[in-house]
Amino acid sequence: MINKIRAAEEFIKLVSIDAPSFKEREMADVLKQYLVGLGFEVTEDDAYKFYGGNAGNLYGFLKGDIKGDPLLFSAHMDTVEPSTGKKAMIQEDGTITSDGSTVLGADDLAGVVAILEAVRTIREKGLSHRSVEVLFTIAEEVYIRGSEVFDYNQIKAKEAYVLDLSGPVGTAALKAPTLVSFTSEFTGKASHAGFAPEEGINAISAAAEAITAMKQGRIDEETTVNVGIIEGGLARNIVPEKCILKGEVRSLNHNKTLAEIDKIEHIFKETAWSFGAELKFETSFGCIAYEIDKAQEVVKRFDRACRELGYETDYVATFGGSDNNNFVRNGITGIVIACGMNAVHSTKEYTHIDELERCSNITLKLMT
């Protein structure tokens, strides 16, 4: 029933639109036009004002004729870098890639296209359907900032499907992590590295010892720690006064995340003290962990839809955050479903025409 050629063509069209985080204006304008044309009541919020961006979150409501609460379907408009000048290329076997110089943007345009194609099919075929709510968010890729400031009083749905997961279509994530970012600034004392090194306090040395003392990588099956950025020093012949470390902790167990952050802060403070340096340690939450029980109707409905379509299901935990973390925090029971994107956040990202079709079919089935 889904028109997979149309879905693929629309995917290619949307991929050509540049939409880095906080600069989604052109994408928002196109999607707003699509939603209005499909009969949605559409509003755009002022999320951009919080971040100096140029577009807000798009919310749409389409009244249905099947009894029951509306269902919320969501995908995000922004794309990670490198994304300027994206060009989708269809290979002979139906795989869709970029030209290799940018990401493809299947994360998350594959999800956007599946939602649009499902609604188009409903309208064309005159199919009965649940009332549908759509939320296309900004700035998901930078720690779900768009959905963080959305006014959830607008949402009527109690359940959501977030189309934003890698892997084979039929996969759904029921569990996601708490993610906490940290920035630590070690401040020592500058001095001439040749004439008076003993008068200085080497902030880089203090930071290096702190990193050595902490555990990184996979701490346990639920928890990871990483220091990803080190900044420090002014010149080769100056004992460095400052060194900044930036990293993150994420865990499927919220309390483990907090405990690990406390442990890191303690190690850093002790190390700074031993060097005679000062420490400034700051943290911020990227997302909060959740777990959805398989007995929830939002999962059982997804299972029925896949079974009726003949698709295998697989329920997983993901170490990636998504807008669903914010939905759950705001009382909406949601799951994240795979939409055919693979090798995301890389120039080798790809999807497949058949996967776009399968995800659109699932979305249509859920709506109807």
C-alpha positions as a Markdown table, in Angstrom:
| # | Residue | x | y | z |
|---|---|---|---|---|
| 1 | Met | 0.0 | 0.0 | 0.0 |
| 2 | Ile | 2.9 | 2.3 | 0.7 |
| 3 | Asn | 4.4 | 4.0 | -2.4 |
| 4 | Lys | 8.1 | 3.2 | -1.8 |
| 5 | Ile | 9.3 | 5.0 | -4.9 |
| 6 | Arg | 7.6 | 8.2 | -3.7 |
| 7 | Ala | 9.1 | 7.7 | -0.2 |
| 8 | Ala | 12.6 | 7.3 | -1.7 |
| 9 | Glu | 12.2 | 10.4 | -3.9 |
| 10 | Glu | 11.0 | 12.4 | -1.0 |
| 11 | Phe | 13.9 | 11.2 | 1.1 |
| 12 | Ile | 16.3 | 12.3 | -1.6 |
| 13 | Lys | 14.6 | 15.7 | -1.7 |
| 14 | Leu | 14.8 | 16.3 | 2.0 |
| 15 | Val | 18.4 | 15.1 | 2.2 |
| 16 | Ser | 19.4 | 18.0 | 0.0 |
| 17 | Ile | 18.2 | 20.5 | 2.6 |
| 18 | Asp | 20.9 | 21.7 | 5.0 |
| 19 | Ala | 19.6 | 21.4 | 8.6 |
| 20 | Pro | 22.4 | 21.5 | 11.1 |
| 21 | Ser | 21.4 | 21.8 | 14.8 |
| 22 | Phe | 19.9 | 25.3 | 15.5 |
| 23 | Lys | 19.7 | 26.1 | 11.8 |
| 24 | Glu | 16.7 | 24.0 | 10.7 |
| 25 | Arg | 14.7 | 27.0 | 9.2 |
| 26 | Glu | 14.5 | 25.7 | 5.6 |
| 27 | Met | 13.6 | 22.2 | 6.7 |
| 28 | Ala | 11.0 | 23.5 | 9.1 |
| 29 | Asp | 9.4 | 25.5 | 6.3 |
| 30 | Val | 9.2 | 22.6 | 4.0 |
| 31 | Leu | 7.8 | 20.2 | 6.6 |
| 32 | Lys | 5.3 | 22.7 | 7.8 |
| 33 | Gln | 4.0 | 23.0 | 4.2 |
| 34 | Tyr | 3.8 | 19.3 | 3.9 |
| 35 | Leu | 1.8 | 18.9 | 7.2 |
| 36 | Val | -0.7 | 21.6 | 6.3 |
| 37 | Gly | -1.2 | 20.0 | 2.9 |
| 38 | Leu | -2.0 | 16.7 | 4.6 |
| 39 | Gly | -4.7 | 18.3 | 6.7 |
| 40 | Phe | -2.8 | 18.9 | 10.0 |
| 41 | Glu | -3.4 | 21.8 | 12.3 |
| 42 | Val | 0.2 | 23.0 | 12.6 |
| 43 | Thr | 2.0 | 25.3 | 15.1 |
| 44 | Glu | 5.7 | 26.2 | 15.6 |
| 45 | Asp | 7.0 | 27.1 | 19.0 |
| 46 | Asp | 9.8 | 29.5 | 19.9 |
| 47 | Ala | 12.4 | 27.0 | 21.0 |
| 48 | Tyr | 15.0 | 28.8 | 18.9 |
| 49 | Lys | 14.9 | 31.7 | 21.3 |
| 50 | Phe | 16.5 | 29.6 | 24.0 |
| 51 | Tyr | 19.5 | 28.8 | 21.8 |
| 52 | Gly | 20.0 | 31.5 | 19.3 |
| 53 | Gly | 18.7 | 29.3 | 16.5 |
| 54 | Asn | 16.4 | 30.1 | 13.6 |
| 55 | Ala | 13.5 | 27.6 | 13.9 |
| 56 | Gly | 11.2 | 26.0 | 16.5 |
| 57 | Asn | 9.7 | 22.6 | 17.0 |
| 58 | Leu | 6.8 | 21.7 | 14.7 |
| 59 | Tyr | 3.7 | 20.3 | 16.2 |
| 60 | Gly | 0.8 | 18.9 | 14.1 |
| 61 | Phe | -2.6 | 17.5 | 15.0 |
| 62 | Leu | -4.7 | 15.4 | 12.6 |
| 63 | Lys | -8.2 | 14.3 | 13.8 |
| 64 | Gly | -9.0 | 10.7 | 13.2 |
| 65 | Asp | -12.2 | 8.7 | 13.1 |
| 66 | Ile | -11.1 | 5.7 | 15.2 |
| 67 | Lys | -11.9 | 6.0 | 18.9 |
| 68 | Gly | -9.1 | 6.3 | 21.4 |
| 69 | Asp | -6.5 | 8.7 | 22.5 |
| 70 | Pro | -4.2 | 10.2 | 19.8 |
| 71 | Leu | -0.8 | 8.7 | 19.2 |
| 72 | Leu | 2.3 | 10.8 | 19.0 |
| 73 | Phe | 4.8 | 10.2 | 16.2 |
| 74 | Ser | 8.1 | 12.1 | 16.3 |
| 75 | Ala | 11.4 | 12.5 | 14.5 |
| 76 | His | 14.0 | 15.3 | 14.5 |
| 77 | Met | 14.8 | 17.8 | 11.8 |
| 78 | Asp | 18.5 | 18.5 | 12.6 |
| 79 | Thr | 21.5 | 16.6 | 11.2 |
| 80 | Val | 25.0 | 16.1 | 12.6 |
| 81 | Glu | 28.0 | 17.4 | 10.8 |
| 82 | Pro | 29.5 | 17.2 | 8.2 |
| 83 | Ser | 26.1 | 17.9 | 6.6 |
| 84 | Thr | 26.5 | 20.9 | 4.2 |
| 85 | Gly | 25.7 | 20.0 | 0.7 |
| 86 | Lys | 24.3 | 16.5 | 1.4 |
| 87 | Lys | 23.5 | 14.5 | -1.8 |
| 88 | Ala | 21.7 | 11.1 | -1.7 |
| 89 | Met | 22.8 | 8.5 | -4.2 |
| 90 | Ile | 20.8 | 5.4 | -4.9 |
| 91 | Gln | 23.0 | 2.3 | -5.6 |
| 92 | Glu | 21.9 | -0.5 | -7.9 |
| 93 | Asp | 20.8 | -2.7 | -5.0 |
| 94 | Gly | 18.5 | 0.0 | -3.6 |
| 95 | Thr | 21.0 | 1.2 | -0.9 |
| 96 | Ile | 21.0 | 4.9 | -0.5 |
| 97 | Thr | 24.3 | 6.6 | 0.5 |
| 98 | Ser | 25.8 | 10.1 | 0.5 |
| 99 | Asp | 28.6 | 10.9 | -2.0 |
| 100 | Gly | 31.0 | 10.2 | 0.8 |
| 101 | Ser | 31.9 | 13.8 | 1.8 |
| 102 | Thr | 29.0 | 14.3 | 4.2 |
| 103 | Val | 26.7 | 12.2 | 6.4 |
| 104 | Leu | 23.5 | 11.0 | 4.5 |
| 105 | Gly | 21.0 | 12.4 | 7.0 |
| 106 | Ala | 18.9 | 9.2 | 7.3 |
| 107 | Asp | 19.3 | 10.1 | 11.0 |
| 108 | Asp | 16.6 | 11.3 | 11.1 |
| 109 | Leu | 15.1 | 11.9 | 7.7 |
| 110 | Ala | 14.2 | 8.3 | 7.3 |
| 111 | Gly | 11.9 | 8.7 | 10.3 |
| 112 | Val | 10.5 | 12.0 | 8.9 |
| 113 | Val | 9.7 | 10.3 | 5.6 |
| 114 | Ala | 8.1 | 7.3 | 7.2 |
| 115 | Ile | 5.7 | 9.5 | 9.1 |
| 116 | Leu | 4.8 | 11.6 | 6.0 |
| 117 | Glu | 4.4 | 8.6 | 3.7 |
| 118 | Ala | 2.1 | 6.8 | 6.2 |
| 119 | Val | -0.2 | 9.9 | 6.5 |
| 120 | Arg | -0.2 | 10.4 | 2.7 |
| 121 | Thr | -1.3 | 6.8 | 2.2 |
| 122 | Ile | -4.1 | 7.3 | 4.8 |
| 123 | Arg | -5.3 | 10.4 | 3.0 |
| 124 | Glu | -5.1 | 8.9 | -0.5 |
| 125 | Lys | -6.8 | 5.7 | 0.4 |
| 126 | Gly | -9.4 | 7.2 | 2.7 |
| 127 | Leu | -8.3 | 4.9 | 5.5 |
| 128 | Ser | -9.8 | 5.1 | 9.0 |
| 129 | His | -7.2 | 6.1 | 11.5 |
| 130 | Arg | -6.5 | 7.2 | 15.1 |
| 131 | Ser | -6.1 | 10.9 | 15.8 |
| 132 | Val | -2.4 | 11.6 | 15.0 |
| 133 | Glu | 0.0 | 14.0 | 16.6 |
| 134 | Val | 3.3 | 14.8 | 15.0 |
| 135 | Leu | 6.3 | 16.5 | 16.6 |
| 136 | Phe | 9.3 | 17.3 | 14.5 |
| 137 | Thr | 12.0 | 18.7 | 16.8 |
| 138 | Ile | 15.0 | 20.9 | 16.5 |
| 139 | Ala | 18.4 | 20.3 | 18.1 |
| 140 | Glu | 18.0 | 16.6 | 19.0 |
| 141 | Glu | 21.6 | 15.9 | 18.1 |
| 142 | Val | 22.9 | 18.3 | 20.7 |
| 143 | Tyr | 21.5 | 16.5 | 23.8 |
| 144 | Ile | 17.8 | 16.7 | 22.9 |
| 145 | Arg | 17.6 | 20.5 | 23.4 |
| 146 | Gly | 14.6 | 21.1 | 21.2 |
| 147 | Ser | 12.2 | 18.7 | 23.0 |
| 148 | Glu | 13.6 | 19.8 | 26.4 |
| 149 | Val | 11.9 | 23.2 | 26.0 |
| 150 | Phe | 8.7 | 22.1 | 24.2 |
| 151 | Asp | 5.4 | 22.8 | 26.0 |
| 152 | Tyr | 3.9 | 19.4 | 26.6 |
| 153 | Asn | 0.6 | 20.8 | 27.6 |
| 154 | Gln | -0.1 | 20.8 | 23.8 |
| 155 | Ile | 0.2 | 17.0 | 23.6 |
| 156 | Lys | -3.0 | 15.0 | 23.9 |
| 157 | Ala | -1.4 | 11.6 | 23.4 |
| 158 | Lys | -0.4 | 9.3 | 26.3 |
| 159 | Glu | 1.8 | 7.1 | 24.0 |
| 160 | Ala | 4.5 | 7.9 | 21.5 |
| 161 | Tyr | 6.6 | 6.3 | 18.8 |
| 162 | Val | 9.9 | 8.0 | 18.2 |
| 163 | Leu | 11.4 | 7.1 | 14.8 |
| 164 | Asp | 15.0 | 7.5 | 15.6 |
| 165 | Leu | 16.9 | 4.2 | 16.0 |
| 166 | Ser | 19.6 | 2.4 | 14.0 |
| 167 | Gly | 19.3 | -1.2 | 13.1 |
| 168 | Pro | 16.9 | -3.4 | 11.2 |
| 169 | Val | 13.3 | -2.2 | 11.0 |
| 170 | Gly | 11.3 | -4.1 | 13.6 |
| 171 | Thr | 13.8 | -3.2 | 16.3 |
| 172 | Ala | 12.6 | -1.0 | 19.2 |
| 173 | Ala | 14.5 | 0.4 | 22.2 |
| 174 | Leu | 12.7 | 0.1 | 25.5 |
| 175 | Lys | 15.5 | 1.4 | 27.6 |
| 176 | Ala | 17.8 | 4.3 | 27.4 |
| 177 | Pro | 20.5 | 6.0 | 29.6 |
| 178 | Thr | 21.0 | 8.9 | 31.8 |
| 179 | Leu | 23.8 | 11.0 | 30.3 |
| 180 | Val | 25.8 | 13.6 | 32.3 |
| 181 | Ser | 28.5 | 15.8 | 30.7 |
| 182 | Phe | 31.3 | 17.2 | 32.8 |
| 183 | Thr | 33.8 | 20.0 | 32.3 |
| 184 | Ser | 36.7 | 20.2 | 34.7 |
| 185 | Glu | 39.2 | 23.2 | 34.7 |
| 186 | Phe | 42.5 | 22.7 | 36.5 |
| 187 | Thr | 44.2 | 26.0 | 37.4 |
| 188 | Gly | 47.9 | 25.9 | 38.4 |
| 189 | Lys | 50.5 | 28.5 | 38.1 |
| 190 | Ala | 52.4 | 29.7 | 35.1 |
| 191 | Ser | 56.2 | 30.1 | 35.0 |
| 192 | His | 59.1 | 30.0 | 32.5 |
| 193 | Ala | 59.7 | 26.4 | 31.7 |
| 194 | Gly | 63.4 | 26.9 | 31.2 |
| 195 | Phe | 64.4 | 29.4 | 33.9 |
| 196 | Ala | 62.0 | 28.6 | 36.7 |
| 197 | Pro | 59.9 | 25.5 | 36.2 |
| 198 | Glu | 59.9 | 24.8 | 39.9 |
| 199 | Glu | 58.0 | 28.0 | 40.5 |
| 200 | Gly | 55.1 | 26.8 | 38.4 |
| 201 | Ile | 52.2 | 24.4 | 39.0 |
| 202 | Asn | 51.7 | 22.3 | 35.8 |
| 203 | Ala | 47.9 | 22.1 | 35.2 |
| 204 | Ile | 48.4 | 19.7 | 32.4 |
| 205 | Ser | 50.3 | 17.3 | 34.6 |
| 206 | Ala | 47.5 | 17.5 | 37.2 |
| 207 | Ala | 44.9 | 16.8 | 34.6 |
| 208 | Ala | 46.9 | 13.9 | 33.2 |
| 209 | Glu | 47.3 | 12.3 | 36.6 |
| 210 | Ala | 43.6 | 12.7 | 37.2 |
| 211 | Ile | 42.7 | 11.0 | 33.9 |
| 212 | Thr | 45.1 | 8.2 | 34.8 |
| 213 | Ala | 43.5 | 7.7 | 38.2 |
| 214 | Met | 39.9 | 7.4 | 36.8 |
| 215 | Lys | 38.5 | 4.5 | 34.9 |
| 216 | Gln | 37.3 | 5.1 | 31.3 |
| 217 | Gly | 35.6 | 3.0 | 28.7 |
| 218 | Arg | 33.0 | 0.4 | 29.7 |
| 219 | Ile | 32.7 | 0.4 | 33.5 |
| 220 | Asp | 30.1 | -2.3 | 33.5 |
| 221 | Glu | 27.4 | -3.6 | 31.2 |
| 222 | Glu | 25.3 | -0.6 | 31.9 |
| 223 | Thr | 27.8 | 2.2 | 32.3 |
| 224 | Thr | 30.4 | 4.0 | 30.1 |
| 225 | Val | 32.8 | 6.9 | 30.9 |
| 226 | Asn | 34.8 | 9.0 | 28.4 |
| 227 | Val | 37.1 | 12.0 | 28.4 |
| 228 | Gly | 36.8 | 13.3 | 24.8 |
| 229 | Ile | 38.4 | 16.8 | 24.9 |
| 230 | Ile | 41.6 | 18.1 | 26.5 |
| 231 | Glu | 42.6 | 21.8 | 26.1 |
| 232 | Gly | 45.5 | 23.4 | 27.8 |
| 233 | Gly | 48.8 | 25.4 | 27.6 |
| 234 | Leu | 49.8 | 28.5 | 25.8 |
| 235 | Ala | 53.4 | 27.8 | 24.6 |
| 236 | Arg | 56.1 | 25.2 | 24.8 |
| 237 | Asn | 58.2 | 27.2 | 27.1 |
| 238 | Ile | 55.5 | 28.1 | 29.6 |
| 239 | Val | 54.5 | 25.8 | 32.5 |
| 240 | Pro | 50.7 | 25.6 | 31.7 |
| 241 | Glu | 48.4 | 27.4 | 34.1 |
| 242 | Lys | 45.2 | 25.9 | 32.9 |
| 243 | Cys | 44.0 | 22.6 | 31.5 |
| 244 | Ile | 40.3 | 21.8 | 30.7 |
| 245 | Leu | 38.9 | 18.3 | 30.4 |
| 246 | Lys | 35.5 | 17.6 | 28.9 |
| 247 | Gly | 33.8 | 14.2 | 29.1 |
| 248 | Glu | 30.7 | 12.3 | 29.8 |
| 249 | Val | 29.2 | 9.5 | 31.9 |
| 250 | Arg | 26.2 | 7.5 | 30.6 |
| 251 | Ser | 24.4 | 4.6 | 32.2 |
| 252 | Leu | 21.1 | 2.7 | 31.8 |
| 253 | Asn | 21.0 | 3.0 | 35.6 |
| 254 | His | 20.4 | 6.6 | 36.7 |
| 255 | Asn | 21.9 | 6.2 | 40.1 |
| 256 | Lys | 25.0 | 4.6 | 38.6 |
| 257 | Thr | 25.5 | 7.7 | 36.5 |
| 258 | Leu | 25.3 | 10.0 | 39.5 |
| 259 | Ala | 27.7 | 7.7 | 41.5 |
| 260 | Glu | 30.3 | 7.7 | 38.7 |
| 261 | Ile | 30.2 | 11.4 | 38.4 |
| 262 | Asp | 30.7 | 11.8 | 42.1 |
| 263 | Lys | 33.6 | 9.4 | 41.9 |
| 264 | Ile | 35.3 | 11.4 | 39.1 |
| 265 | Glu | 34.8 | 14.7 | 40.9 |
| 266 | His | 36.4 | 13.3 | 44.0 |
| 267 | Ile | 39.4 | 12.0 | 42.1 |
| 268 | Phe | 39.9 | 15.3 | 40.3 |
| 269 | Lys | 39.6 | 17.3 | 43.5 |
| 270 | Glu | 42.1 | 15.0 | 45.3 |
| 271 | Thr | 44.5 | 15.2 | 42.4 |
| 272 | Ala | 44.3 | 19.0 | 42.1 |
| 273 | Trp | 44.9 | 19.4 | 45.8 |
| 274 | Ser | 48.0 | 17.1 | 45.7 |
| 275 | Phe | 49.5 | 19.4 | 43.0 |
| 276 | Gly | 48.5 | 22.6 | 44.8 |
| 277 | Ala | 46.2 | 23.4 | 41.9 |
| 278 | Glu | 42.6 | 24.6 | 41.9 |
| 279 | Leu | 39.7 | 22.8 | 40.3 |
| 280 | Lys | 36.4 | 24.0 | 38.8 |
| 281 | Phe | 34.1 | 21.0 | 38.1 |
| 282 | Glu | 30.7 | 21.5 | 36.3 |
| 283 | Thr | 28.1 | 19.0 | 35.1 |
| 284 | Ser | 25.0 | 19.1 | 33.0 |
| 285 | Phe | 22.3 | 16.5 | 32.2 |
| 286 | Gly | 21.9 | 15.4 | 28.6 |
| 287 | Cys | 19.1 | 13.1 | 29.3 |
| 288 | Ile | 17.5 | 11.0 | 32.0 |
| 289 | Ala | 17.2 | 7.2 | 31.9 |
| 290 | Tyr | 14.0 | 5.3 | 31.4 |
| 291 | Glu | 12.7 | 1.8 | 30.9 |
| 292 | Ile | 9.4 | 0.8 | 29.3 |
| 293 | Asp | 7.9 | -2.5 | 30.3 |
| 294 | Lys | 7.0 | -5.0 | 27.5 |
| 295 | Ala | 3.5 | -5.3 | 29.0 |
| 296 | Gln | 2.7 | -1.6 | 28.1 |
| 297 | Glu | 0.2 | -1.2 | 25.3 |
| 298 | Val | 2.6 | 1.0 | 23.3 |
| 299 | Val | 4.9 | -2.0 | 23.0 |
| 300 | Lys | 2.1 | -4.6 | 22.4 |
| 301 | Arg | 0.6 | -2.4 | 19.6 |
| 302 | Phe | 4.0 | -2.2 | 17.9 |
| 303 | Asp | 4.4 | -6.0 | 18.3 |
| 304 | Arg | 1.0 | -6.6 | 16.7 |
| 305 | Ala | 1.7 | -4.2 | 13.8 |
| 306 | Cys | 5.0 | -6.0 | 13.0 |
| 307 | Arg | 3.4 | -9.4 | 13.3 |
| 308 | Glu | 0.6 | -8.5 | 11.0 |
| 309 | Leu | 3.1 | -7.2 | 8.4 |
| 310 | Gly | 5.3 | -10.4 | 8.8 |
| 311 | Tyr | 8.2 | -8.4 | 10.3 |
| 312 | Glu | 10.4 | -9.9 | 13.1 |
| 313 | Thr | 10.7 | -7.8 | 16.2 |
| 314 | Asp | 13.7 | -7.2 | 18.5 |
| 315 | Tyr | 13.6 | -5.3 | 21.8 |
| 316 | Val | 16.8 | -3.7 | 22.9 |
| 317 | Ala | 18.4 | -1.2 | 25.2 |
| 318 | Thr | 20.2 | 1.8 | 23.6 |
| 319 | Phe | 23.1 | 3.8 | 24.9 |
| 320 | Gly | 21.9 | 6.7 | 22.9 |
| 321 | Gly | 19.6 | 9.4 | 24.1 |
| 322 | Ser | 16.6 | 10.6 | 22.0 |
| 323 | Asp | 13.6 | 12.9 | 22.3 |
| 324 | Asn | 11.8 | 10.0 | 23.9 |
| 325 | Asn | 13.9 | 10.6 | 27.1 |
| 326 | Asn | 12.1 | 13.9 | 27.4 |
| 327 | Phe | 8.7 | 12.5 | 26.4 |
| 328 | Val | 8.9 | 9.9 | 29.3 |
| 329 | Arg | 10.0 | 12.7 | 31.7 |
| 330 | Asn | 6.8 | 14.5 | 30.7 |
| 331 | Gly | 4.4 | 11.6 | 31.3 |
| 332 | Ile | 4.3 | 10.2 | 27.7 |
| 333 | Thr | 5.0 | 6.5 | 27.5 |
| 334 | Gly | 7.1 | 6.1 | 24.3 |
| 335 | Ile | 9.4 | 3.7 | 22.6 |
| 336 | Val | 12.1 | 4.4 | 19.9 |
| 337 | Ile | 11.7 | 2.4 | 16.7 |
| 338 | Ala | 14.2 | 1.7 | 14.0 |
| 339 | Cys | 13.7 | 3.5 | 10.8 |
| 340 | Gly | 16.3 | 2.0 | 8.5 |
| 341 | Met | 19.3 | 4.3 | 9.3 |
| 342 | Asn | 22.7 | 2.6 | 9.6 |
| 343 | Ala | 26.3 | 3.7 | 10.3 |
| 344 | Val | 24.9 | 7.0 | 11.6 |
| 345 | His | 27.1 | 10.0 | 12.5 |
| 346 | Ser | 29.6 | 9.1 | 9.8 |
| 347 | Thr | 30.1 | 9.7 | 6.1 |
| 348 | Lys | 29.4 | 6.0 | 5.6 |
| 349 | Glu | 25.8 | 6.4 | 6.7 |
| 350 | Tyr | 23.2 | 4.6 | 4.6 |
| 351 | Thr | 19.6 | 3.4 | 4.3 |
| 352 | His | 17.8 | 1.2 | 1.8 |
| 353 | Ile | 14.6 | 1.8 | -0.2 |
| 354 | Asp | 13.1 | -1.4 | 1.2 |
| 355 | Glu | 13.8 | -0.3 | 4.8 |
| 356 | Leu | 12.1 | 3.0 | 4.1 |
| 357 | Glu | 9.1 | 1.1 | 2.9 |
| 358 | Arg | 9.0 | -1.3 | 5.9 |
| 359 | Cys | 9.2 | 1.6 | 8.4 |
| 360 | Ser | 6.4 | 3.4 | 6.6 |
| 361 | Asn | 4.3 | 0.3 | 6.6 |
| 362 | Ile | 4.8 | -0.1 | 10.4 |
| 363 | Thr | 3.9 | 3.6 | 10.9 |
| 364 | Leu | 0.8 | 3.3 | 8.8 |
| 365 | Lys | -0.3 | 0.2 | 10.7 |
| 366 | Leu | 0.2 | 1.9 | 14.0 |
| 367 | Met | -1.9 | 4.9 | 12.9 |
| 368 | Thr | -4.7 | 2.7 | 11.6 |
